[in-house]
Amino acid sequence: MKKSIKEFALNLGVDDLGVAAAADYQSPRSPKLDTIFPGVKSIVVMAYKEPSSCESSNMQIAMSGRLDVMAFSRSCSYRMSRFLEREYGGTAMATPASYPMEMSMETMGSIGDVSLRHAAIAAGLGVFGRHNLVIHPKLGTRVIFTAILTDLEIASDSPCTEELCIHCDVCVEQCPAGALDEENRTDVGKCLRSSQPYGIGNSIRFWSKFADGTPEEKKKMVKGVDFWRMYQAGFIGFQYFCWNCMKSCPMGQKQEKASTQK
């Protein structure tokens, strides 16, 4: 079963696929899987290469690449879910690469219903690096994941045991927010203020100030760049303005060049 599942994924254009038993998935902050899908037995995790546009200093181009891979991953998740149900008679539920997610003061919009990093680790698709991103053996850090929860019992993949992080601390030095200063922890608040400067925090500050402003101040605010960027970020979803941890990691760059030279 697993061989045909992986072949199907690769034929879709997915870069890699791993499987984990639901019992082997451990996430310290996300909900338990059985609260999402009672009876879940396996997690099918698919890996997708992040486009090289993440290297661009033009944040519109960089974000466009992320939107492309997210759109592609959604299509693949749907088709994989249908494949599992059609071919093997199971029930399959796709989880997103990013949003939607639980938005509240408790989660601060930073906790996925399924932690795709921990799912990828459980499925043998990589190991954590100093930046707390998953380093894939072939794709490096330039990778995103989606996962399918299913009640099918599928043979698990072995954990990745390679030491892929070279502990160079480039990611720490390149983080403009200082969000990686403490090892084994990402300060999410610092990260989001820098990487998503026009997200919900900025929106709250903007509209609070707008509500108290004079008519002239309000006119000036809606003509300012903050309003226009916030407006665009609102309909894009989560718009990133920083990719440093992903693009600066030597493992990401090394694997990118190796793939190009083949």
BELMO-V415202 format. One record per residue. N is the residue number from 1. RES is the residue in three letters. SS is DSSP state (H for helix, E for strand, C for the rest). PSI is psi as a letter, one per 20 degrees, with the letter a starting at -180 (999 if undefined). OMEGA is omega in degrees with one decimal (NA if undefined). Layout:
N;RES;SS;PSI;OMEGA
N;RES;SS;PSI;OMEGA
//
This chain:
1;MET;C;g;-176.1
2;LYS;H;h;180.0
3;LYS;H;g;-179.5
4;SER;H;h;177.3
5;ILE;H;g;-179.7
6;LYS;H;g;178.1
7;GLU;H;g;178.4
8;PHE;H;g;-179.1
9;ALA;H;g;-179.0
10;LEU;H;h;177.1
11;ASN;H;h;175.0
12;LEU;H;h;-175.2
13;GLY;C;j;174.9
14;VAL;C;q;-175.5
15;ASP;C;h;179.1
16;ASP;E;r;179.4
17;LEU;E;p;175.5
18;GLY;E;q;-179.1
19;VAL;E;p;175.9
20;ALA;E;q;170.1
21;ALA;E;q;-179.2
22;ALA;H;h;-179.1
23;ALA;H;h;-178.9
24;ASP;H;i;179.2
25;TYR;C;p;179.2
26;GLN;C;o;176.7
27;SER;C;p;-175.8
28;PRO;C;i;-173.8
29;ARG;C;h;-178.3
30;SER;C;q;178.7
31;PRO;C;q;173.7
32;LYS;C;q;-175.8
33;LEU;H;h;-177.2
34;ASP;H;i;171.9
35;THR;H;i;177.1
36;ILE;H;g;-174.4
37;PHE;C;n;175.0
38;PRO;C;p;-178.6
39;GLY;C;j;178.5
40;VAL;C;p;-178.8
41;LYS;C;h;-176.0
42;SER;E;q;173.8
43;ILE;E;p;175.6
44;VAL;E;o;-174.9
45;VAL;E;p;179.5
46;MET;E;q;-177.6
47;ALA;E;q;-178.2
48;TYR;E;p;178.2
49;LYS;E;p;173.6
50;GLU;C;p;179.7
51;PRO;C;q;179.1
52;SER;H;i;177.1
53;SER;H;i;177.5
54;CYS;H;i;178.8
55;GLU;H;i;-174.9
56;SER;C;q;174.4
57;SER;C;i;175.5
58;ASN;C;o;-172.6
59;MET;H;h;174.8
60;GLN;H;g;179.2
61;ILE;H;g;179.8
62;ALA;H;g;-178.1
63;MET;H;h;177.9
64;SER;H;g;177.3
65;GLY;H;g;178.4
66;ARG;H;g;177.9
67;LEU;H;h;177.7
68;ASP;H;g;-176.3
69;VAL;H;h;175.9
70;MET;H;g;178.0
71;ALA;H;g;179.1
72;PHE;H;g;-178.0
73;SER;H;h;176.8
74;ARG;H;g;178.7
75;SER;H;g;-179.4
76;CYS;H;h;179.3
77;SER;H;g;178.6
78;TYR;H;g;-176.3
79;ARG;H;h;176.8
80;MET;H;g;177.7
81;SER;H;g;179.0
82;ARG;H;h;179.1
83;PHE;H;g;-179.2
84;LEU;H;h;-179.3
85;GLU;H;g;-176.2
86;ARG;H;g;-173.0
87;GLU;H;h;-172.4
88;TYR;H;j;175.0
89;GLY;C;j;178.9
90;GLY;C;r;170.1
91;THR;C;p;-176.7
92;ALA;E;p;179.3
93;MET;E;p;-178.5
94;ALA;E;q;174.2
95;THR;E;q;-173.5
96;PRO;C;q;176.2
97;ALA;C;h;-179.1
98;SER;C;d;179.1
99;TYR;C;q;6.8
100;PRO;C;q;175.3
101;MET;C;r;179.2
102;GLU;C;o;179.5
103;MET;C;o;179.5
104;SER;C;r;176.4
105;MET;C;h;-179.1
106;GLU;C;g;-177.6
107;THR;C;h;-175.7
108;MET;C;k;178.7
109;GLY;C;k;-175.0
110;SER;C;j;-178.4
111;ILE;C;o;178.5
112;GLY;C;q;176.5
113;ASP;C;h;169.2
114;VAL;C;p;177.1
115;SER;C;o;-176.4
116;LEU;H;h;175.1
117;ARG;H;g;-178.5
118;HIS;H;h;176.0
119;ALA;H;g;179.4
120;ALA;H;g;177.8
121;ILE;H;g;-179.6
122;ALA;H;h;-178.1
123;ALA;C;j;175.5
124;GLY;C;k;-175.7
125;LEU;C;j;177.3
126;GLY;C;a;178.9
127;VAL;E;r;177.1
128;PHE;E;q;173.9
129;GLY;C;a;178.7
130;ARG;C;h;-179.8
131;HIS;C;i;-179.5
132;ASN;C;j;169.4
133;LEU;C;r;174.7
134;VAL;E;p;173.1
135;ILE;E;o;179.0
136;HIS;E;q;-177.5
137;PRO;C;h;-178.8
138;LYS;C;h;-175.5
139;LEU;C;i;-177.7
140;GLY;E;c;-179.1
141;THR;C;i;-174.0
142;ARG;C;m;-173.0
143;VAL;E;q;169.7
144;ILE;E;r;-173.9
145;PHE;E;q;163.8
146;THR;E;r;-178.4
147;ALA;E;q;175.1
148;ILE;E;p;173.8
149;LEU;E;p;-178.6
150;THR;E;q;176.0
151;ASP;C;j;173.5
152;LEU;C;q;174.0
153;GLU;C;o;-177.4
154;ILE;C;p;-178.6
155;ALA;C;p;-178.1
156;SER;C;q;171.8
157;ASP;C;q;179.0
158;SER;C;q;177.1
159;PRO;C;q;174.3
160;CYS;C;p;-177.5
161;THR;C;j;178.4
162;GLU;C;q;173.4
163;GLU;C;n;-172.3
164;LEU;C;h;179.4
165;CYS;C;p;-178.7
166;ILE;C;j;174.5
167;HIS;C;l;-179.6
168;CYS;C;i;179.8
169;ASP;C;j;176.7
170;VAL;H;h;-180.0
171;CYS;H;h;179.2
172;VAL;H;g;-178.7
173;GLU;H;h;-176.2
174;GLN;H;i;-179.7
175;CYS;C;o;-176.1
176;PRO;C;i;-177.4
177;ALA;C;i;-174.8
178;GLY;C;k;-174.8
179;ALA;C;i;-176.4
180;LEU;C;j;-175.1
181;ASP;C;h;178.7
182;GLU;C;p;-176.7
183;GLU;C;q;179.9
184;ASN;C;j;178.4
185;ARG;C;p;171.3
186;THR;C;p;175.6
187;ASP;C;n;-171.7
188;VAL;H;h;179.4
189;GLY;H;g;178.5
190;LYS;H;g;-179.0
191;CYS;H;g;-174.9
192;LEU;H;h;179.3
193;ARG;H;h;-179.9
194;SER;H;g;-174.1
195;SER;H;h;178.6
196;GLN;C;m;-174.9
197;PRO;C;i;-180.0
198;TYR;C;k;178.5
199;GLY;C;b;-172.4
200;ILE;H;h;178.4
201;GLY;H;g;178.0
202;ASN;H;h;179.4
203;SER;H;g;178.5
204;ILE;H;g;-179.4
205;ARG;H;g;-177.7
206;PHE;H;g;-174.9
207;TRP;H;h;173.8
208;SER;H;g;178.0
209;LYS;H;h;179.6
210;PHE;H;g;-178.0
211;ALA;H;h;-178.2
212;ASP;H;i;-174.9
213;GLY;C;q;173.7
214;THR;C;r;177.4
215;PRO;H;g;-179.7
216;GLU;H;h;178.3
217;GLU;H;h;179.6
218;LYS;H;g;177.8
219;LYS;H;g;-179.4
220;LYS;H;h;-177.9
221;MET;H;g;-177.4
222;VAL;H;i;174.2
223;LYS;H;i;-177.4
224;GLY;C;r;-176.1
225;VAL;H;h;179.7
226;ASP;H;g;-178.6
227;PHE;H;g;-176.6
228;TRP;H;g;178.5
229;ARG;H;h;177.6
230;MET;H;h;177.8
231;TYR;H;g;-179.9
232;GLN;H;g;179.7
233;ALA;H;h;-178.4
234;GLY;H;h;-179.4
235;PHE;H;i;172.8
236;ILE;H;h;-173.4
237;GLY;C;d;176.3
238;PHE;C;o;-177.8
239;GLN;C;o;-178.2
240;TYR;C;q;174.8
241;PHE;C;j;178.0
242;CYS;C;p;179.7
243;TRP;C;j;-168.3
244;ASN;H;g;-176.0
245;CYS;H;h;-179.8
246;MET;H;g;-172.0
247;LYS;H;h;-177.9
248;SER;H;i;-177.1
249;CYS;C;p;180.0
250;PRO;H;h;179.4
251;MET;H;h;176.2
252;GLY;H;g;-179.6
253;GLN;H;g;-178.6
254;LYS;H;g;-178.5
255;GLN;H;h;178.3
256;GLU;H;g;-178.6
257;LYS;H;h;-179.9
258;ALA;H;g;179.8
259;SER;H;h;-178.4
260;THR;H;h;-174.7
261;GLN;H;i;-179.4
262;LYS;C;999;NA
//
